[in-house]
């Protein structure tokens, strides 16, 4: 790995560490860490500030992870396209880790859904589309964003492993295994939501908390 590649990895983590939900909340005069689920992710921001802000924060979190992948593909020192794609995946994972464990908020960040979507739409668009459909189907059926996110986290690695066997879609082995790791990370980050779902205490979409 060259020094420039190391800088790209660091830049990916720092980009992911930008706490978009926290910054949007501050700009609106609210510390989202003190309201709702106390998370800085798009779901809680939407719950506290209103639905349009969910869309804004999700898009920003998506972009801050997708952007570093694109930059790494363009500027990584690896000679071959396969090596560049593999390295870009690691830069994207650095961005996801930055989102979940942000340097700027004492490593207390979001749950990784939007950031993971930004990374995997760049490296595995077809499986990410399957995960998005799973998210949408579960959300429409239940109105639980957390349950939909858990469904998407499970669907992404399954799609990465299964689509190449039944379609002409090609997914690199490194992407398949990283999708599994990231999916498990997202599920673990939702452990409090899982507890509330089991107790029947989870909030459905559309309820705004003061």
N, C-alpha and C positions, 0 to 999 in steps of 0.2 A: 504494500500500500504506500502510495506516495504522500508527501505532506499535503498536497492539494486535495487528495481523496479524504485524508483525515479532517481537513477543514470542511469538506462537504458533509461529512458525518456530523461534525459539531454544529454546522449551520442547520442541518436537518433537526437536530435535537433542540436547538435554540428557537427555531421557527415553531416547532411543536409546542415549546414552552410558553409561547405568547398566550396569555390567558384571556382569550377573546370574550368569553362570557362575563368574566370578572370586569374587564375593561368597559364593555357595553353597559353593565350594571352601574359602574362608577359614573359613567357619562350621564346616566339617567338618575343619578343621586341615590343609588341603592347598592348595598353590598350583598350580592346574591348568596354569599356564604352564610348569611344570617337569616335567610328566609327559605321557605319551602323545604326541599330536601337538603339544602345547604351545599349543593353541588354547583360547580361553575359551568356545567354543560348546557347544551341548547335546551334540553327538556325543562330543566329547572328555571332557566332564564325566561322561557316562554310562559311557564306557570306563574312566575313572579311579575314579569313586565308585560305579558300579553303575547298572543300567538305570533304576530309578525316578527317579534324578536327571536322566537325560536328559529324561524327561517334564516334570519340574518346571522345568528351565531352558528347555526349548522353550516351555512355556506362558508363562513370565515374559517371554522375549524376544518372543514373539508379542504379548503384551498391551501391552508398553511401546511397540510400534509401532502397534498397532490403536487404542489409547486416544487418542493425539494426533489421529488422523484423525477420530474421533468428536467430540472436543472442538472441533476446527477447524470441522467442519460446524455445530456448535451455536453457536459464538461468533465466527466470522469476520465481518468487516464487509461482505463482498460482498452485494449486494442479491438477486441471483437464485440459484436453486438450482444452476444449472449453474456459475456463478462460484464458489459455495461449494464444490462438489464438486471443481472444478479446484484451488482453493487447498488444500483438505484433502489432495489428492494430493501437493502440494508439501510440506506438513507431514509427511506420511507418509514421503516420500523423505528429508526431513531426519532423521527418526528412523532410517531405514535407514543413512544415512551416519554417524549417531552410533554405531550398533551396530558398523559396520565400522571406523570411525575414532574411537574414543571419546576424548573429552577427558580422562577420568579415568585412562586407561591409556596416555598418551603416543601416542594415535592408533593403537594396535595392538589390534584387536578381532577380532570373529568374522567369519564368511563371509557373513552376511546372509540365510540361508535362512528362519529363523523370523521375523525382522523383516519380510522381504518378504512372507511369508505373511500376517502380521498386517495389513499395509497393503492388499494386493490383495484379501483376502477382504472388505474393507470397500468397495473401489471397483470391483471386478470379480469378484463371487462365483462366477459360472459358469466363467470361465476358470481361476480359482484352484482350483475343484473338479477341472477337467481335469488341472491340474498336480499336484494331490494324488494323483489316480488314477495318473498316470504315475510319481510317486515310489513309490507303493505297489507297483505292478506290477514295477518294476525292482528294488526292494529285495527283494521276495519271491523274485524269480528269481535274484538275485545275492548277497544279504546284504551288499552294499556300500552304506552310507549315502551316501558321497560320490558314487557313480555314480547313485544314485537322486536325489540333490540336483541333479546336473548334468542329468538327464533332466527334472526339474521346471522347472529354469531355462530349458531350451529349450522345454518345452511351454507355459509361461505366455504368452510373446509370440505363439507360433503360435496358441494358442487365442484370444487377444485379437483377432488379425487375422482368423481364419477363422470363428469362431463367428457373427459378425454376417452373414456371407455365406450361411450354410447353416441358420441358426436365427433365431428371433425375438429372440435375445439382442442387446442393444445395448451397445456398448462405446465410450466416448468416444475420439476420436482421440488426445487427450493421454495417456489411459491406455494405449492401444496402444503408442505410442512410448516411454513411460516403462517399460512392461513389458519392451520390448526392451533398453533401457539397463540396467535393473536385472538382467535375465537375463544380460547380458554381464558385468556387474560380478560376479555370483555365480560365473560360469564362470572369470573371471580369478582370483578369490579362491581357487578350487580348483585352481590350477595345480600346486601341490605334490602334491595328491591325484592329479591326472591323471598326473603323472610316476610316482608309486608304482603306479598301476593299470597303466600300460604296462609297468613292470618286474615286475609280479606281487608287489609288496611291500605293497600296501594291506591293512589289517586288516579282517576281516569283522566284522559285528555279533555281539555275544555274547562277544567276547574282551575281558577286562578286564586292563588293564596296571597294574602297581604303580607 
